[in-house]
Amino acid sequence: MSQGTSCPEVGTRFDVRVVDPDATPDRLWHRFAPVLAARRSMRLYDPTTRKYGSAGPLTVKRPALPSAVPLFLHGRARVVALDFDTKHHGHDAVAADVRRVLAWVTECGGRAVVDKSTSGGRHVLIPLAPGKTISVDEVRPLLRLLTVRLPTLDITPMTNASTGCITVPGSSCKEGGHRELVDLDPAAAFDILTIGSDAGMLTRLEALLGGTGRTPTTPTEAYIRTETVTERVVGAGHDARLHPRFCRNTPPPRCVIEFAHTGRMDSSRWPSRSEARQSVITHAVLAGATTAEIVARVAVPDWAGLRAAYARYSEPSRAIARDAARALDWAATVLPDPVRDTGHKQKHTGGAYDPALSSWLTHAQIWVTHELSRRRDRWSAHAVLQGLAWAAAVSGQIVEGVPTVGVGGRSLSIAAGMLPESTVWSILERLREMEGSPLLLIERGVGQIPDRYALVSTPDARTVMVPSEVPYESGGIESVHPAWSVIGWRHRILYDAVTAAPEPMTPEVLFTAVGIGRTSGYEALLDLRIAGLLTVDNTQISVGPVDLDDIGRRHGLTSAVRARIVRHRAERIVWREWLAAREEARTPPEPDQGLFTIGDDHPSDPPESEYIAAVMSTGPPDPL
């Protein structure tokens, strides 16, 4: 070693920070923005107004300004985003609240990703189970419970379905720098957001905090709640209990057991003894106990703490029965349907083969491809036409050689693969007003009678030839599989073209056949490959190992379809009652049928015989 050169001693510690190449701001944004964005849009922060501006398209490149992605799609969110702010209580309070909520979420079977800003604020991102979503009204009771217990929590992002948004890991911060992940590497965080939480996590969390949901505010919600409770409750009165397939087998949390035994309350979970005792009752209901069993158990020494919590009531058994009934009604309403993979294929609803309908559907789809090629709702229009063809095959009529069908927008939304009802009505209105449309409105719906359509083959549609690259199946016409509501509507056209083709095809041939651009086509193809529905081998596209039923079971779509059917049934009941009330108000009261006699105090009595004889002998009076 040359003179003047020093060598560090053994054991000297160097403060060298190793930067994960995947944790750079650009990489984080590119990875997490598409996963967390419910819609392909984002909102940029405006430093002059200090607010997030109007929505713009979601970009692959990380914006220089702070950017937030939307949390809700069609009024429902698949991620619960909790925003903890340091403005009023400081960094330590935020850290304490985040630790507390993470412990609760983990205890209830949830998983979460935490990121922080340069100011110290943190986001707790809780992904729901695959296929599960939540609305503002559904999540509001839980947010109210959390707000009481977590003073630094800002619930604004989850309280507005149209403007609710959140900044994601990698996004720029207002104070400079960017948002960073906390205690997680990017791969682990991406895994959590992809796999999601347990299906019953939110229900367990609300039960842990002593909540009992909200009261229905509309007649439709009341009907849905009544029908759901009826299906999920066994028995009646004090012997009513939760159906066994919804009961929990795991023991309650330790704090719940301790309160039931000793009455010692964890003040970080419950602000008062009222929520604590309700949590004990709710966990007993979730375990399958009846009201009579709960009342009997309160009398034993094991539940001395719970017995003391009800001691202030003159009739404790009535108060316990009231809380147990409330917990049973809440549990039967909010618990998700258990999703079990039985290994059997779902039988998809398909109509009988009809050459006229198959020909109409083929030409109608080509007509939509040609006429709506530049519209974003083109893919939804394809699904609506498919649903109409299926409805005509199942319950339609042939009038003078033309297929006709009467179907409501609600039923059609299910047949079209769980499209939103508003989208179905909008597309029907647009299609029937377009020149040369294969859809002709022949009878407008009145009351409970739906609109009736004729599926016409227009001259323009008949002149368009079917592309030879994509042969169409000649089997029975099927409804649109609900799995496309998860994967995407434009992906369905590509998948159907590949499954109907006699041999694998190249991406260029596929994109040309279905009329989709290269960029959009390759994006859809990548999504289909990730889902396992398609494979690419040496530029040849073929069907993958995963089918649509696998996607449906993975996302619990059977339960989603059943829930929509129940909601539609409730909405129809409310609609019938409204029509009946309107008809009753318009109908005049029936006149009195009694005979009227001049000077008679009893108009229902018949006239005297002498009066009748006098009138008959003299005849009617002379006209004036």
NUVEXMI-24419 format. One record per residue (C-alpha): x, y, z. Coordinates in Angstrom, 3 decimals, always signed. Layout:
u X, v Y, w Z $
...
END
This chain:
u +0.000, v +0.000, w +0.000 $
u +1.440, v +3.373, w -0.955 $
u +2.246, v +5.987, w +1.610 $
u -0.553, v +8.407, w +2.377 $
u -3.260, v +5.880, w +1.636 $
u -5.410, v +4.859, w +4.570 $
u -7.301, v +1.646, w +4.897 $
u -10.504, v +1.471, w +6.882 $
u -10.392, v -0.738, w +9.892 $
u -12.201, v -4.012, w +9.925 $
u -15.782, v -3.523, w +11.150 $
u -16.111, v +0.049, w +9.925 $
u -19.783, v +0.696, w +8.936 $
u -20.524, v +2.481, w +5.679 $
u -23.901, v +4.262, w +5.344 $
u -24.618, v +3.090, w +1.802 $
u -28.253, v +3.000, w +0.682 $
u -29.046, v +0.354, w -1.894 $
u -31.849, v +1.532, w -4.145 $
u -34.206, v -1.116, w -5.472 $
u -34.481, v -0.491, w -9.239 $
u -38.185, v -1.409, w -9.043 $
u -38.770, v +1.221, w -6.323 $
u -37.956, v +4.235, w -8.463 $
u -40.836, v +6.706, w -8.892 $
u -41.357, v +5.897, w -12.565 $
u -41.379, v +2.129, w -11.931 $
u -43.775, v +2.462, w -9.001 $
u -46.201, v +4.605, w -10.996 $
u -46.046, v +2.306, w -14.020 $
u -46.740, v -0.711, w -11.832 $
u -49.392, v +0.498, w -9.380 $
u -51.382, v +3.182, w -11.225 $
u -53.107, v +0.709, w -13.615 $
u -53.813, v -1.711, w -10.748 $
u -55.385, v +0.851, w -8.420 $
u -57.221, v +2.927, w -11.035 $
u -60.857, v +1.854, w -11.271 $
u -61.128, v +3.773, w -14.547 $
u -58.511, v +4.588, w -17.190 $
u -58.238, v +8.169, w -16.029 $
u -56.420, v +10.374, w -13.509 $
u -56.689, v +13.832, w -11.969 $
u -53.718, v +16.243, w -11.782 $
u -53.118, v +18.560, w -8.848 $
u -53.422, v +22.282, w -9.614 $
u -50.994, v +24.300, w -7.415 $
u -52.936, v +27.541, w -7.986 $
u -56.290, v +26.232, w -6.740 $
u -54.696, v +23.619, w -4.442 $
u -57.188, v +21.067, w -5.704 $
u -57.222, v +18.171, w -8.108 $
u -58.580, v +19.216, w -11.479 $
u -60.806, v +17.489, w -13.992 $
u -60.123, v +13.931, w -15.079 $
u -57.864, v +13.127, w -18.011 $
u -56.574, v +9.910, w -19.586 $
u -54.318, v +7.713, w -17.475 $
u -50.772, v +7.902, w -18.795 $
u -48.060, v +5.260, w -18.734 $
u -45.424, v +7.893, w -17.990 $
u -45.445, v +9.317, w -14.467 $
u -46.796, v +12.900, w -14.440 $
u -44.601, v +15.598, w -12.960 $
u -47.486, v +16.924, w -10.843 $
u -49.197, v +14.949, w -8.069 $
u -51.732, v +12.646, w -9.700 $
u -54.677, v +10.724, w -8.264 $
u -56.515, v +7.794, w -9.831 $
u -60.279, v +7.141, w -9.435 $
u -61.442, v +4.583, w -6.891 $
u -64.974, v +3.940, w -8.192 $
u -66.316, v +2.381, w -11.376 $
u -70.085, v +2.534, w -11.877 $
u -70.399, v +3.618, w -8.252 $
u -68.444, v +0.698, w -6.779 $
u -64.856, v +0.337, w -5.547 $
u -62.660, v -2.752, w -5.333 $
u -60.129, v -1.106, w -2.988 $
u -60.842, v +0.593, w +0.341 $
u -58.450, v +3.556, w +0.550 $
u -57.852, v +5.073, w +3.984 $
u -56.075, v +8.456, w +4.000 $
u -54.216, v +9.444, w +7.192 $
u -53.220, v +13.114, w +7.383 $
u -50.628, v +14.855, w +9.584 $
u -52.214, v +18.323, w +9.438 $
u -53.911, v +18.337, w +12.829 $
u -52.334, v +15.610, w +14.963 $
u -48.774, v +15.121, w +13.702 $
u -46.590, v +12.252, w +12.521 $
u -46.728, v +10.145, w +15.660 $
u -50.525, v +10.108, w +15.697 $
u -50.605, v +9.030, w +12.041 $
u -48.147, v +6.205, w +12.695 $
u -50.172, v +5.038, w +15.712 $
u -53.473, v +5.077, w +13.796 $
u -51.939, v +3.171, w +10.874 $
u -50.553, v +0.487, w +13.200 $
u -53.924, v +0.177, w +14.887 $
u -55.961, v -0.196, w +11.678 $
u -53.441, v -2.637, w +10.185 $
u -53.784, v -4.842, w +13.269 $
u -57.569, v -4.843, w +12.932 $
u -57.488, v -5.561, w +9.194 $
u -55.017, v -8.415, w +9.624 $
u -57.053, v -9.866, w +12.481 $
u -60.139, v -9.928, w +10.247 $
u -58.421, v -11.657, w +7.312 $
u -57.473, v -8.586, w +5.313 $
u -54.289, v -7.553, w +3.534 $
u -53.088, v -4.004, w +3.000 $
u -50.441, v -1.908, w +1.272 $
u -49.138, v +1.226, w +2.988 $
u -47.359, v +4.133, w +1.308 $
u -46.223, v +7.481, w +2.675 $
u -45.643, v +10.990, w +1.378 $
u -42.795, v +13.352, w +2.145 $
u -45.067, v +15.208, w +4.601 $
u -45.574, v +12.051, w +6.677 $
u -49.132, v +11.298, w +5.601 $
u -49.924, v +7.687, w +4.821 $
u -52.374, v +5.695, w +2.727 $
u -53.638, v +2.259, w +3.741 $
u -54.882, v +0.493, w +0.602 $
u -57.041, v -2.557, w +1.385 $
u -57.939, v -4.642, w -1.698 $
u -61.199, v -6.555, w -1.492 $
u -61.534, v -10.191, w -2.499 $
u -61.477, v -10.833, w -6.272 $
u -64.839, v -9.976, w -7.744 $
u -65.984, v -8.085, w -4.639 $
u -66.846, v -4.395, w -4.774 $
u -68.432, v -1.925, w -2.385 $
u -70.493, v +1.237, w -2.780 $
u -70.324, v +4.466, w -0.826 $
u -73.496, v +3.654, w +1.105 $
u -72.212, v +0.202, w +1.997 $
u -68.820, v +1.381, w +3.265 $
u -70.073, v +4.485, w +5.091 $
u -71.054, v +2.686, w +8.373 $
u -67.572, v +1.175, w +8.595 $
u -65.925, v +4.542, w +7.867 $
u -68.016, v +6.108, w +10.618 $
u -66.786, v +3.497, w +13.093 $
u -63.165, v +4.034, w +12.039 $
u -63.403, v +7.826, w +12.231 $
u -64.411, v +7.691, w +15.896 $
u -61.372, v +5.549, w +16.715 $
u -58.758, v +7.010, w +14.345 $
u -58.529, v +10.828, w +14.681 $
u -56.077, v +11.284, w +11.769 $
u -58.280, v +9.432, w +9.249 $
u -59.727, v +11.422, w +6.340 $
u -62.622, v +9.494, w +4.786 $
u -63.183, v +11.915, w +1.869 $
u -61.761, v +9.644, w -0.888 $
u -64.316, v +6.904, w -0.100 $
u -67.391, v +9.110, w +0.308 $
u -67.933, v +10.322, w -3.264 $
u -68.318, v +7.808, w -6.078 $
u -67.862, v +10.381, w -8.841 $
u -64.808, v +12.258, w -7.544 $
u -63.258, v +9.831, w -5.035 $
u -59.570, v +9.348, w -5.907 $
u -56.225, v +8.519, w -4.285 $
u -52.570, v +9.124, w -5.121 $
u -50.609, v +5.923, w -5.699 $
u -47.054, v +4.806, w -4.887 $
u -44.588, v +6.666, w -7.100 $
u -46.825, v +9.711, w -7.560 $
u -45.271, v +13.127, w -6.977 $
u -45.975, v +14.836, w -3.645 $
u -47.106, v +18.438, w -3.176 $
u -44.086, v +19.117, w -0.957 $
u -41.642, v +17.545, w -3.423 $
u -40.394, v +13.998, w -3.739 $
u -42.696, v +11.062, w -4.349 $
u -44.815, v +8.555, w -2.448 $
u -42.902, v +5.496, w -1.192 $
u -43.967, v +2.057, w -0.034 $
u -43.706, v +1.338, w +3.692 $
u -42.224, v -1.987, w +4.894 $
u -42.928, v -3.683, w +1.558 $
u -41.014, v -4.194, w -1.653 $
u -42.871, v -3.526, w -4.928 $
u -43.286, v -7.236, w -5.744 $
u -44.903, v -8.024, w -2.373 $
u -47.185, v -4.982, w -2.599 $
u -48.269, v -5.929, w -6.112 $
u -48.980, v -9.461, w -4.890 $
u -51.234, v -8.138, w -2.112 $
u -53.198, v -5.902, w -4.489 $
u -53.602, v -8.761, w -6.962 $
u -54.659, v -11.528, w -4.566 $
u -56.802, v -9.315, w -2.340 $
u -58.287, v -9.955, w +1.092 $
u -60.640, v -12.566, w +2.458 $
u -64.206, v -12.262, w +1.183 $
u -65.669, v -11.604, w +4.649 $
u -63.017, v -9.151, w +5.833 $
u -65.164, v -6.006, w +5.881 $
u -68.003, v -7.803, w +7.645 $
u -65.669, v -9.104, w +10.337 $
u -64.061, v -5.698, w +10.768 $
u -67.436, v -4.041, w +11.274 $
u -68.412, v -6.771, w +13.743 $
u -65.127, v -6.325, w +15.601 $
u -65.817, v -2.601, w +16.022 $
u -69.373, v -3.224, w +17.237 $
u -71.237, v -1.967, w +14.187 $
u -74.625, v -3.139, w +12.957 $
u -74.796, v -1.540, w +9.511 $
u -77.337, v +0.996, w +8.367 $
u -81.109, v +1.144, w +8.057 $
u -82.527, v +0.841, w +4.504 $
u -83.524, v +4.249, w +3.182 $
u -85.555, v +3.273, w +0.094 $
u -88.330, v +0.731, w -0.541 $
u -86.042, v -1.165, w -2.926 $
u -83.352, v -1.551, w -0.261 $
u -85.995, v -2.693, w +2.235 $
u -87.272, v -5.404, w -0.139 $
u -83.735, v -6.571, w -0.903 $
u -82.886, v -6.737, w +2.778 $
u -86.070, v -8.633, w +3.635 $
u -85.584, v -11.198, w +0.895 $
u -81.894, v -11.662, w +1.694 $
u -82.576, v -12.154, w +5.398 $
u -85.344, v -14.642, w +4.622 $
u -82.976, v -16.754, w +2.526 $
u -80.142, v -16.705, w +5.076 $
u -81.969, v -17.166, w +8.396 $
u -83.155, v -20.524, w +9.704 $
u -85.976, v -20.687, w +12.257 $
u -88.112, v -17.907, w +13.710 $
u -88.384, v -15.770, w +16.797 $
u -85.874, v -16.473, w +19.575 $
u -84.885, v -19.708, w +17.802 $
u -83.775, v -17.962, w +14.592 $
u -80.141, v -18.439, w +13.656 $
u -77.805, v -17.771, w +10.760 $
u -77.776, v -20.409, w +8.044 $
u -74.896, v -22.866, w +8.674 $
u -73.166, v -22.070, w +5.366 $
u -72.644, v -18.463, w +6.522 $
u -71.457, v -19.255, w +10.053 $
u -67.858, v -18.755, w +11.198 $
u -65.797, v -21.600, w +12.597 $
u -62.892, v -19.521, w +13.873 $
u -62.989, v -18.235, w +17.477 $
u -63.700, v -14.549, w +18.175 $
u -60.796, v -12.122, w +18.692 $
u -59.120, v -12.224, w +22.100 $
u -60.392, v -8.783, w +23.086 $
u -63.994, v -9.883, w +22.478 $
u -63.543, v -13.007, w +24.605 $
u -61.904, v -10.993, w +27.384 $
u -64.733, v -8.474, w +27.515 $
u -67.311, v -11.262, w +27.659 $
u -65.400, v -12.909, w +30.548 $
u -64.224, v -9.954, w +32.620 $
u -65.810, v -6.796, w +31.227 $
u -62.392, v -5.208, w +30.588 $
u -62.734, v -3.032, w +27.481 $
u -60.134, v -2.209, w +24.843 $
u -60.716, v +1.537, w +24.455 $
u -58.728, v +1.643, w +21.194 $
u -61.391, v -0.536, w +19.546 $
u -64.604, v +0.545, w +21.286 $
u -65.416, v +4.087, w +22.437 $
u -67.973, v +2.785, w +24.944 $
u -69.288, v -0.407, w +26.507 $
u -72.261, v -0.327, w +24.130 $
u -70.077, v -1.168, w +21.097 $
u -68.116, v -3.725, w +23.114 $
u -71.156, v -5.739, w +24.178 $
u -72.629, v -5.475, w +20.668 $
u -69.393, v -6.945, w +19.308 $
u -69.710, v -9.936, w +21.673 $
u -73.328, v -10.507, w +20.644 $
u -72.488, v -10.178, w +16.937 $
u -69.667, v -12.716, w +17.128 $
u -72.012, v -15.155, w +18.874 $
u -74.547, v -14.685, w +16.066 $
u -71.835, v -15.220, w +13.454 $
u -70.980, v -18.498, w +15.193 $
u -74.586, v -19.681, w +14.708 $
u -76.102, v -18.958, w +18.131 $
u -79.795, v -18.155, w +18.527 $
u -81.222, v -15.403, w +20.709 $
u -82.384, v -17.969, w +23.265 $
u -78.906, v -19.512, w +23.424 $
u -77.259, v -16.110, w +23.887 $
u -79.652, v -15.144, w +26.697 $
u -78.980, v -18.481, w +28.411 $
u -75.230, v -18.146, w +28.057 $
u -75.169, v -14.695, w +29.635 $
u -76.307, v -16.329, w +32.878 $
u -73.221, v -18.603, w +33.117 $
u -69.953, v -17.457, w +34.766 $
u -68.021, v -17.467, w +31.462 $
u -69.919, v -14.387, w +30.314 $
u -69.934, v -12.483, w +33.606 $
u -68.468, v -9.406, w +31.911 $
u -71.243, v -9.277, w +29.331 $
u -73.858, v -9.828, w +32.039 $
u -72.482, v -6.843, w +33.944 $
u -72.652, v -4.709, w +30.774 $
u -76.431, v -5.273, w +30.624 $
u -77.010, v -4.921, w +34.388 $
u -78.225, v -1.327, w +34.106 $
u -81.355, v -2.428, w +32.216 $
u -84.479, v -3.302, w +34.187 $
u -85.004, v -6.293, w +31.869 $
u -81.565, v -7.366, w +30.615 $
u -82.936, v -10.318, w +28.653 $
u -85.068, v -7.989, w +26.484 $
u -82.073, v -5.752, w +25.751 $
u -79.951, v -8.798, w +24.858 $
u -82.699, v -10.154, w +22.599 $
u -82.964, v -6.757, w +20.870 $
u -79.220, v -6.587, w +20.195 $
u -79.131, v -10.221, w +19.044 $
u -81.980, v -9.630, w +16.585 $
u -80.201, v -6.551, w +15.259 $
u -76.952, v -8.504, w +14.846 $
u -78.723, v -11.374, w +13.074 $
u -80.454, v -9.025, w +10.659 $
u -77.162, v -7.247, w +9.927 $
u -75.146, v -10.467, w +9.477 $
u -77.717, v -12.004, w +7.152 $
u -77.674, v -8.846, w +5.038 $
u -73.977, v -8.070, w +4.641 $
u -72.209, v -11.440, w +4.724 $
u -70.872, v -12.419, w +1.285 $
u -71.924, v -15.655, w -0.333 $
u -69.318, v -18.362, w +0.232 $
u -67.482, v -19.135, w -2.999 $
u -66.592, v -22.799, w -3.335 $
u -64.906, v -24.385, w -6.333 $
u -66.825, v -27.623, w -6.772 $
u -64.873, v -28.605, w -9.849 $
u -67.995, v -28.738, w -12.015 $
u -68.522, v -26.604, w -15.070 $
u -71.289, v -24.054, w -14.958 $
u -73.990, v -24.709, w -17.480 $
u -74.227, v -21.577, w -19.536 $
u -77.664, v -20.485, w -20.702 $
u -78.009, v -20.992, w -24.444 $
u -80.927, v -20.820, w -26.832 $
u -81.846, v -23.309, w -29.535 $
u -80.146, v -22.984, w -32.892 $
u -82.087, v -20.798, w -35.307 $
u -80.517, v -20.020, w -38.714 $
u -82.468, v -16.757, w -39.025 $
u -81.312, v -15.500, w -35.639 $
u -77.728, v -16.609, w -36.210 $
u -77.679, v -14.812, w -39.563 $
u -79.199, v -11.679, w -38.014 $
u -76.665, v -11.669, w -35.173 $
u -73.735, v -12.084, w -37.569 $
u -74.820, v -9.175, w -39.766 $
u -75.808, v -7.031, w -36.772 $
u -72.382, v -7.443, w -35.200 $
u -70.672, v -6.521, w -38.475 $
u -72.965, v -3.513, w -38.830 $
u -72.002, v -2.318, w -35.331 $
u -68.309, v -2.811, w -36.153 $
u -68.740, v -0.638, w -39.249 $
u -71.030, v +2.067, w -37.846 $
u -69.636, v +2.392, w -34.308 $
u -65.967, v +1.809, w -35.074 $
u -64.939, v +5.113, w -33.480 $
u -67.231, v +4.973, w -30.464 $
u -66.119, v +3.731, w -27.057 $
u -69.458, v +1.989, w -26.436 $
u -69.016, v -0.220, w -29.508 $
u -68.044, v -3.219, w -27.370 $
u -71.045, v -2.786, w -25.095 $
u -73.292, v -2.589, w -28.190 $
u -71.953, v -5.982, w -29.291 $
u -72.929, v -7.435, w -25.905 $
u -76.428, v -5.909, w -26.049 $
u -77.078, v -7.381, w -29.513 $
u -75.871, v -10.764, w -28.303 $
u -78.256, v -10.541, w -25.342 $
u -81.153, v -9.588, w -27.623 $
u -80.479, v -12.533, w -29.920 $
u -80.390, v -14.882, w -26.929 $
u -83.659, v -13.441, w -25.557 $
u -85.281, v -13.889, w -28.981 $
u -84.089, v -17.499, w -29.140 $
u -85.462, v -18.237, w -25.668 $
u -88.742, v -16.306, w -25.562 $
u -89.148, v -14.473, w -28.883 $
u -91.681, v -14.897, w -31.678 $
u -91.488, v -15.012, w -35.470 $
u -93.885, v -12.521, w -37.060 $
u -94.111, v -12.727, w -40.859 $
u -90.641, v -14.239, w -40.960 $
u -89.049, v -11.567, w -38.741 $
u -87.838, v -12.423, w -35.201 $
u -89.393, v -10.225, w -32.510 $
u -88.697, v -10.053, w -28.803 $
u -89.990, v -8.102, w -25.834 $
u -87.418, v -7.737, w -23.084 $
u -86.774, v -5.196, w -20.347 $
u -83.498, v -3.421, w -19.787 $
u -82.923, v -5.126, w -16.439 $
u -83.225, v -8.635, w -17.821 $
u -81.182, v -7.658, w -20.841 $
u -78.384, v -6.340, w -18.614 $
u -77.904, v -9.856, w -17.203 $
u -78.136, v -11.506, w -20.613 $
u -75.544, v -9.015, w -21.892 $
u -72.964, v -10.181, w -19.359 $
u -73.803, v -7.991, w -16.341 $
u -73.672, v -4.687, w -18.176 $
u -74.958, v -1.747, w -16.113 $
u -78.665, v -1.180, w -16.718 $
u -78.094, v +2.457, w -17.638 $
u -75.623, v +1.382, w -20.331 $
u -78.147, v -1.055, w -21.804 $
u -80.885, v +1.577, w -21.987 $
u -78.515, v +4.113, w -23.538 $
u -77.336, v +1.693, w -26.216 $
u -80.870, v +0.568, w -27.082 $
u -81.960, v +4.177, w -27.481 $
u -78.988, v +4.954, w -29.724 $
u -79.288, v +1.856, w -31.915 $
u -82.987, v +2.181, w -32.634 $
u -82.534, v +5.808, w -33.734 $
u -79.695, v +5.095, w -36.174 $
u -80.387, v +4.808, w -39.892 $
u -80.073, v +1.274, w -41.223 $
u -80.109, v -0.224, w -37.719 $
u -80.876, v -3.954, w -37.416 $
u -83.013, v -3.069, w -34.388 $
u -86.542, v -1.713, w -34.924 $
u -88.817, v -0.628, w -32.085 $
u -92.282, v -1.920, w -32.954 $
u -94.078, v -1.487, w -29.630 $
u -93.208, v +0.894, w -26.835 $
u -93.491, v -0.517, w -23.349 $
u -96.259, v +0.650, w -21.033 $
u -96.462, v -0.120, w -17.333 $
u -95.099, v -3.602, w -16.786 $
u -94.984, v -4.420, w -20.511 $
u -91.436, v -4.045, w -21.906 $
u -90.417, v -2.522, w -25.227 $
u -90.777, v -4.887, w -28.171 $
u -88.211, v -5.035, w -30.964 $
u -88.054, v -6.535, w -34.424 $
u -84.667, v -7.956, w -35.352 $
u -84.623, v -6.809, w -38.954 $
u -82.041, v -7.547, w -41.610 $
u -81.562, v -4.236, w -43.378 $
u -80.305, v -3.996, w -46.976 $
u -77.078, v -2.411, w -45.730 $
u -76.484, v -5.299, w -43.339 $
u -77.139, v -7.926, w -46.021 $
u -74.606, v -6.420, w -48.388 $
u -71.777, v -6.713, w -45.837 $
u -69.911, v -10.003, w -46.203 $
u -68.608, v -11.979, w -43.244 $
u -64.783, v -11.899, w -43.174 $
u -63.424, v -15.266, w -44.240 $
u -60.695, v -15.139, w -41.602 $
u -63.224, v -15.397, w -38.764 $
u -65.906, v -18.037, w -39.274 $
u -68.858, v -17.784, w -36.963 $
u -70.243, v -20.695, w -34.973 $
u -73.484, v -22.292, w -36.074 $
u -74.430, v -23.595, w -32.634 $
u -77.075, v -22.296, w -30.256 $
u -77.022, v -18.607, w -29.422 $
u -75.786, v -18.001, w -25.886 $
u -76.039, v -15.091, w -23.514 $
u -72.861, v -13.144, w -22.770 $
u -70.803, v -14.771, w -20.029 $
u -70.626, v -12.572, w -16.880 $
u -66.848, v -13.122, w -16.769 $
u -66.502, v -10.369, w -19.377 $
u -67.703, v -7.837, w -16.802 $
u -64.386, v -8.515, w -15.030 $
u -62.074, v -8.974, w -18.018 $
u -63.425, v -6.275, w -20.329 $
u -66.000, v -6.026, w -23.103 $
u -63.595, v -5.442, w -25.990 $
u -61.707, v -8.602, w -25.013 $
u -64.785, v -10.710, w -25.721 $
u -64.753, v -10.055, w -29.455 $
u -61.116, v -11.132, w -29.753 $
u -61.683, v -14.261, w -27.668 $
u -64.814, v -15.270, w -29.591 $
u -62.989, v -14.839, w -32.896 $
u -60.126, v -17.081, w -31.760 $
u -62.451, v -19.782, w -30.378 $
u -64.518, v -19.805, w -33.572 $
u -61.520, v -19.967, w -35.905 $
u -60.661, v -23.451, w -37.232 $
u -56.941, v -22.912, w -36.681 $
u -54.615, v -20.482, w -34.840 $
u -54.170, v -17.036, w -36.333 $
u -51.622, v -14.245, w -36.117 $
u -52.330, v -11.028, w -34.203 $
u -52.483, v -8.999, w -37.409 $
u -55.126, v -11.254, w -38.921 $
u -57.122, v -11.219, w -35.692 $
u -57.040, v -7.432, w -35.335 $
u -58.076, v -6.947, w -38.944 $
u -60.910, v -9.442, w -38.659 $
u -62.508, v -7.835, w -35.586 $
u -61.723, v -4.251, w -36.619 $
u -59.532, v -3.157, w -33.706 $
u -56.389, v -1.027, w -33.761 $
u -52.928, v -2.449, w -33.130 $
u -52.352, v -0.651, w -29.820 $
u -55.735, v -1.483, w -28.376 $
u -55.553, v -4.984, w -29.816 $
u -52.204, v -5.819, w -28.274 $
u -53.346, v -4.438, w -24.906 $
u -56.447, v -6.656, w -24.982 $
u -54.394, v -9.627, w -26.146 $
u -51.979, v -9.153, w -23.241 $
u -54.876, v -9.082, w -20.761 $
u -56.306, v -12.285, w -22.249 $
u -52.900, v -13.974, w -22.013 $
u -52.502, v -12.921, w -18.378 $
u -55.963, v -14.302, w -17.604 $
u -54.985, v -17.595, w -19.279 $
u -57.779, v -17.446, w -21.850 $
u -55.411, v -17.184, w -24.855 $
u -51.871, v -18.298, w -25.562 $
u -49.374, v -17.104, w -28.183 $
u -46.882, v -19.587, w -29.594 $
u -44.594, v -18.398, w -32.375 $
u -46.995, v -15.535, w -33.272 $
u -49.920, v -17.975, w -33.467 $
u -52.861, v -17.264, w -31.131 $
u -54.858, v -20.167, w -29.731 $
u -57.216, v -20.898, w -26.835 $
u -55.533, v -21.059, w -23.403 $
u -55.947, v -23.510, w -20.504 $
u -58.370, v -21.270, w -18.545 $
u -62.026, v -20.962, w -19.535 $
u -64.688, v -18.413, w -18.661 $
u -66.214, v -20.591, w -15.953 $
u -62.843, v -20.603, w -14.172 $
u -62.849, v -16.807, w -14.230 $
u -66.423, v -16.764, w -12.947 $
u -65.657, v -19.049, w -9.999 $
u -62.507, v -17.122, w -9.156 $
u -64.423, v -13.848, w -8.908 $
u -67.641, v -15.156, w -7.339 $
u -69.782, v -14.072, w -10.289 $
u -72.568, v -16.529, w -9.489 $
u -73.237, v -14.580, w -6.311 $
u -73.026, v -11.291, w -8.208 $
u -75.642, v -12.453, w -10.729 $
u -77.886, v -13.689, w -7.929 $
u -77.582, v -10.362, w -6.106 $
u -78.571, v -8.449, w -9.228 $
u -81.569, v -10.717, w -9.803 $
u -82.715, v -10.071, w -6.229 $
u -82.322, v -6.327, w -6.738 $
u -84.264, v -6.441, w -9.984 $
u -87.043, v -8.381, w -8.282 $
u -87.247, v -5.764, w -5.553 $
u -87.278, v -2.913, w -8.065 $
u -90.116, v -4.574, w -9.980 $
u -92.147, v -4.929, w -6.784 $
u -91.684, v -1.239, w -6.029 $
u -92.617, v -0.377, w -9.629 $
u -95.816, v -2.471, w -9.483 $
u -96.837, v -0.832, w -6.222 $
u -96.248, v +2.611, w -7.701 $
u -98.358, v +1.767, w -10.766 $
u -101.150, v +0.426, w -8.555 $
u -101.094, v +3.560, w -6.388 $
u -101.218, v +5.801, w -9.455 $
u -104.108, v +3.843, w -10.955 $
u -106.005, v +4.023, w -7.684 $
u -105.496, v +7.783, w -7.507 $
u -106.738, v +8.236, w -11.102 $
u -109.852, v +6.077, w -10.667 $
u -112.883, v +8.170, w -9.527 $
u -114.993, v +6.810, w -6.653 $
u -118.013, v +4.795, w -7.670 $
u -121.339, v +6.673, w -7.369 $
u -123.920, v +5.784, w -4.744 $
u -126.160, v +3.056, w -6.139 $
u -129.090, v +3.807, w -3.819 $
u -132.418, v +5.176, w -5.284 $
u -133.087, v +8.856, w -4.712 $
u -136.556, v +10.021, w -3.677 $
u -137.583, v +13.662, w -3.417 $
u -138.282, v +14.646, w +0.134 $
u -137.294, v +11.271, w +1.471 $
u -134.791, v +11.179, w +4.294 $
u -133.906, v +7.609, w +3.361 $
u -132.816, v +7.550, w -0.307 $
u -132.177, v +3.848, w -0.215 $
u -135.895, v +3.100, w +0.413 $
u -138.027, v +2.456, w -2.715 $
u -140.823, v +4.974, w -3.624 $
u -144.342, v +4.364, w -2.275 $
u -146.797, v +2.502, w -4.513 $
u -149.385, v +5.416, w -4.512 $
u -146.747, v +7.805, w -5.920 $
u -145.834, v +5.400, w -8.677 $
u -149.484, v +4.893, w -9.639 $
u -150.125, v +8.666, w -9.825 $
u -147.121, v +9.227, w -12.074 $
u -148.142, v +6.400, w -14.399 $
u -151.737, v +7.630, w -14.760 $
u -150.928, v +11.284, w -15.569 $
u -147.759, v +10.765, w -17.600 $
u -144.661, v +12.912, w -17.576 $
u -144.958, v +16.705, w -17.108 $
u -145.096, v +18.987, w -20.173 $
u -141.739, v +20.448, w -21.218 $
u -141.241, v +24.157, w -20.540 $
END
